[in-house]
Amino acid sequence: MTIESIESFRGRARTWLAENMPRTAGREPAPIIEDDSHEWQWARELQKKLYAGGFAGICFPKEYGGLGLTPAHQQAFNEESEGYEMPLLLNSPTFSICAPTLLDMGSEEQKRERIGAAIRGEEIMCQFLSEPGGGSDLAGVRTRADRDGDHFVLNGAKIWSTSAYAADWGLCLARTDWDVPKHHGLTMFLVSTRAPGVTINRIRMVNGNREFCEEFFDNVRLPLSAVVGEVGDGWRVASQQLYHERTAMGGGSPYTSGTGHPAMMPGATPVEVATALGRTADPRVREMVGEYLALNEVAEQTSARVTRAIEAGDLPPTAASLLRLLHAEASHVKHDLAVEVAGAAVATGVGNDEGIQGRAAIGFLMRQSASLGGGSDEMSRNVVSERVLGMPREPAPDRGVPFKQVRNGR
Ligand SMILES: Cc1cc2nc3c(=O)[nH]c(=O)nc-3n(C[C@H](O)[C@H](O)[C@H](O)COP(=O)(O)OP(=O)(O)OC[C@H]3O[C@@H](n4cnc5c(N)ncnc54)[C@H](O)[C@@H]3O)c2cc1C
């Protein structure tokens, strides 16, 4: 069957967007502080509009509610959608991480029901991976799921779950076997955030933002159909999930729709700051803006090149860590230079444009998040050295040891 040409798709998207989607009209991203339920409701409504118009889930297969088109179609749609309101809040983790993980590893039922509902704007997903004892050693999770007849019973705690308070389902990595080495005793579950025994609390960050959550699972009963992949094969599912997360963070996911950041990641580029403060003629500012633009271009081109190489099998999927690292580097340079261009007033928010300086300041406070989300920079470097370059693995005293015998400092 032939698929629609990019140009025809682009033309239809342009007409449809103009007739159906609201213009952004310069709406500034606002940090998520208290009740932001209207933002999530709005994102769901926008997604429903995309679905009704036939422009949702562009790269997801038709049998699971998508359009079955190519990344080039998605790219064309993204370009046309600039200047329009888009459900950006749903891009991550729902569309770029959770849905593709289900697509690769989930059961037919999970794919049909969860991916379909997300594309229709009815459901949102989140990730329950990191734990209070540490997120870097993901294979060392201590949240447990014990078999009880035709159910598992989930107990434990998770943390740093992005937008879990707004989600309907979470992908939760838990230990189902304590007698085998740590990577072998894990299982991934699809957990309803409203199941009895699930408690979700929001966490307030340094910028007042409350996108993160902590969760407690107390005897949460999960049917066998909640298992994603196979029992005991959770590390393979988690690895695929991390691959999608690192690809998404590096800007290479074909499953996100629209451009720009959702409200939860405010900040300002050096270009925006220089323009707003009338500093574009200053030679030193021009130098800094040039440095930012050059690095941005290199990051975009490299991201496209590495993504293509992974797709073609020329690089292993673990090379997505390169995208993730590059994103962190580019993000640091962006926020550091935005602060330098904004000048000293960034610290106090005074000057001729408080808004832009405030945004630069918040972006700077949050710059470190790019070095932690999807695994820290240090862990990404480990992956690149061990899994892409084939260098020796770092020593691990718990390798090959049954997990219940692993010493635990807590
Ligand atoms: C924006 C953002 C979004 C996130 N979203 C989610 C989410 O939706 N769901 C979720 O489950 N988690 C989420 N996280 C959590 C994230 O996955 C963890 O922060 C990350 O894995 C690091 O874990 P940690 O914070 O517990 O640090 P730790 O693991 O305690 O590490 C602390 C420091 O020690 C270093 N370190 C640890 N081990 C080694 C080693 N072997 N070699 C070298 N250095 C090491 C780390 O690099 C780090 O600098 C998010 C984080 C951010 C910033």
Ligand as a Chemical Component Dictionary entry (heavy atoms), coordinates in Angstrom:
data_LIG
# 
_chem_comp.id                   LIG 
_chem_comp.type                 NON-POLYMER 
_chem_comp.pdbx_formal_charge   0 
_chem_comp.three_letter_code    LIG 
# 
loop_
_chem_comp_atom.comp_id 
_chem_comp_atom.atom_id 
_chem_comp_atom.alt_atom_id 
_chem_comp_atom.type_symbol 
_chem_comp_atom.charge 
_chem_comp_atom.model_Cartn_x 
_chem_comp_atom.model_Cartn_y 
_chem_comp_atom.model_Cartn_z 
_chem_comp_atom.pdbx_ordinal 
LIG C1  C1  C 0 13.995 16.140 34.760 1  
LIG C2  C2  C 0 14.022 14.787 35.413 2  
LIG C3  C3  C 0 12.980 13.914 35.182 3  
LIG C4  C4  C 0 12.956 12.660 35.816 4  
LIG N1  N1  N 0 11.883 11.856 35.605 5  
LIG C5  C5  C 0 11.832 10.654 36.210 6  
LIG C6  C6  C 0 10.684 9.825  36.045 7  
LIG O1  O1  O 0 9.712  10.203 35.369 8  
LIG N2  N2  N 0 10.653 8.619  36.661 9  
LIG C7  C7  C 0 11.700 8.189  37.440 10 
LIG O2  O2  O 0 11.607 7.071  37.941 11 
LIG N3  N3  N 0 12.806 8.957  37.633 12 
LIG C8  C8  C 0 12.885 10.197 37.062 13 
LIG N4  N4  N 0 13.973 11.014 37.272 14 
LIG C9  C9  C 0 15.032 10.575 38.174 15 
LIG C10 C10 C 0 16.329 10.229 37.449 16 
LIG O3  O3  O 0 16.174 9.055  36.691 17 
LIG C11 C11 C 0 17.421 10.087 38.529 18 
LIG O4  O4  O 0 17.613 11.377 39.102 19 
LIG C12 C12 C 0 18.722 9.604  37.961 20 
LIG O5  O5  O 0 18.623 8.274  37.523 21 
LIG C13 C13 C 0 19.863 9.695  39.011 22 
LIG O6  O6  O 0 19.461 9.038  40.179 23 
LIG P1  P1  P 0 19.538 9.765  41.601 24 
LIG O7  O7  O 0 18.967 11.145 41.453 25 
LIG O8  O8  O 0 18.920 8.852  42.596 26 
LIG O9  O9  O 0 21.097 9.931  41.903 27 
LIG P2  P2  P 0 22.064 8.819  42.526 28 
LIG O10 O10 O 0 21.869 7.527  41.806 29 
LIG O11 O11 O 0 21.927 8.849  43.993 30 
LIG O12 O12 O 0 23.486 9.399  42.094 31 
LIG C14 C14 C 0 24.078 10.541 42.738 32 
LIG C15 C15 C 0 25.351 10.921 41.975 33 
LIG O13 O13 O 0 26.280 9.829  42.012 34 
LIG C16 C16 C 0 26.704 9.502  40.684 35 
LIG N5  N5  N 0 26.902 8.062  40.534 36 
LIG C17 C17 C 0 26.105 7.062  40.989 37 
LIG N6  N6  N 0 26.591 5.860  40.611 38 
LIG C18 C18 C 0 27.724 6.103  39.893 39 
LIG C19 C19 C 0 28.668 5.274  39.218 40 
LIG N7  N7  N 0 28.568 3.939  39.211 41 
LIG N8  N8  N 0 29.701 5.887  38.574 42 
LIG C20 C20 C 0 29.823 7.235  38.559 43 
LIG N9  N9  N 0 28.956 8.074  39.180 44 
LIG C21 C21 C 0 27.928 7.520  39.828 45 
LIG C22 C22 C 0 25.553 9.944  39.795 46 
LIG O14 O14 O 0 25.965 10.185 38.488 47 
LIG C23 C23 C 0 25.088 11.218 40.491 48 
LIG O15 O15 O 0 25.854 12.327 40.074 49 
LIG C24 C24 C 0 14.011 12.275 36.680 50 
LIG C25 C25 C 0 15.065 13.168 36.935 51 
LIG C26 C26 C 0 15.053 14.408 36.331 52 
LIG C27 C27 C 0 16.178 15.360 36.637 53 
# 
loop_
_chem_comp_bond.comp_id 
_chem_comp_bond.atom_id_1 
_chem_comp_bond.atom_id_2 
_chem_comp_bond.value_order 
_chem_comp_bond.pdbx_ordinal 
LIG C1  C2  SING 1  
LIG C2  C3  SING 2  
LIG C2  C26 DOUB 3  
LIG C3  C4  DOUB 4  
LIG C4  N1  SING 5  
LIG C4  C24 SING 6  
LIG N1  C5  DOUB 7  
LIG C5  C6  SING 8  
LIG C5  C8  SING 9  
LIG C6  O1  DOUB 10 
LIG C6  N2  SING 11 
LIG N2  C7  SING 12 
LIG C7  O2  DOUB 13 
LIG C7  N3  SING 14 
LIG N3  C8  DOUB 15 
LIG C8  N4  SING 16 
LIG N4  C9  SING 17 
LIG N4  C24 SING 18 
LIG C9  C10 SING 19 
LIG C10 O3  SING 20 
LIG C10 C11 SING 21 
LIG C11 O4  SING 22 
LIG C11 C12 SING 23 
LIG C12 O5  SING 24 
LIG C12 C13 SING 25 
LIG C13 O6  SING 26 
LIG O6  P1  SING 27 
LIG P1  O7  DOUB 28 
LIG P1  O8  SING 29 
LIG P1  O9  SING 30 
LIG O9  P2  SING 31 
LIG P2  O10 DOUB 32 
LIG P2  O11 SING 33 
LIG P2  O12 SING 34 
LIG O12 C14 SING 35 
LIG C14 C15 SING 36 
LIG C15 O13 SING 37 
LIG C15 C23 SING 38 
LIG O13 C16 SING 39 
LIG C16 N5  SING 40 
LIG C16 C22 SING 41 
LIG N5  C17 SING 42 
LIG N5  C21 SING 43 
LIG C17 N6  DOUB 44 
LIG N6  C18 SING 45 
LIG C18 C19 SING 46 
LIG C18 C21 DOUB 47 
LIG C19 N7  SING 48 
LIG C19 N8  DOUB 49 
LIG N8  C20 SING 50 
LIG C20 N9  DOUB 51 
LIG N9  C21 SING 52 
LIG C22 O14 SING 53 
LIG C22 C23 SING 54 
LIG C23 O15 SING 55 
LIG C24 C25 DOUB 56 
LIG C25 C26 SING 57 
LIG C26 C27 SING 58 
# 
